[in-house]
C-alpha cells in the first residue's frame, strides 16, 4: 500500500467515526485519528494501519462517550 492509499483509507476511517459518533466534535475525532495514526508511523507493515487506527479510536470514543 502506498502513502496516498493509506491516507485515503485513514480519511475514510475518520469519516466513518464522525458518523458513528455524531456527539463528539469533529476536531476531537480528527485529532484522535491523527494521534493514533502517528503511533504506527514506523510500522514496517502498513496494510493494516487504517484498520488498527479505526479500532483504537473507536474504542477510545466509546469509553469517552
C-alpha positions in Angstrom: 0.0 0.0 0.0 1.4 3.4 -0.9 1.2 6.5 1.2 -1.7 8.0 -0.8 -3.7 4.8 -0.4 -3.1 4.7 3.3 -4.0 8.4 3.6 -7.2 7.8 1.7 -8.2 4.9 3.9 -7.4 6.9 7.0 -9.7 9.6 5.8 -12.4 7.0 5.2 -11.9 5.7 8.8 -12.2 9.3 10.1 -15.5 9.9 8.2 -16.9 6.6 9.5 -16.0 7.5 13.0 -17.6 11.0 12.6 -20.8 9.4 11.5 -20.7 6.8 14.3 -20.1 9.4 17.0 -22.0 12.5 16.0 -22.0 13.7 19.6 -18.2 14.0 19.5 -16.9 17.2 17.9 -15.3 16.6 14.5 -12.0 18.2 15.6 -11.7 15.7 18.5 -12.3 12.8 16.2 -9.7 14.2 13.7 -7.1 14.7 16.5 -7.7 11.2 17.9 -7.2 9.7 14.4 -4.1 11.7 13.8 -2.6 10.7 17.1 -3.4 7.0 16.6 -2.0 7.1 13.1 1.3 8.6 14.3 1.8 5.7 16.7 2.1 3.5 13.6 4.5 5.9 11.8 7.4 3.4 11.8 5.3 0.2 11.4 7.1 -1.9 8.8 3.8 -3.4 7.5 1.4 -0.7 6.5 -1.6 -2.8 5.2 -3.4 -2.9 8.5 -2.7 0.5 9.8 -6.0 2.1 8.9 -7.9 -0.9 10.5 -5.8 -0.6 13.7 -6.3 3.2 13.8 -10.0 2.8 13.4 -10.3 0.2 16.2 -8.1 2.2 18.6 -10.0 5.4 18.1 -13.4 3.7 18.2 -12.5 2.1 21.5 -11.4 5.4 22.9 -14.5 7.2 21.7 -16.8 4.5 23.2 -15.1 4.9 26.6 -15.1 8.7 26.4 -18.8 9.0 25.4 
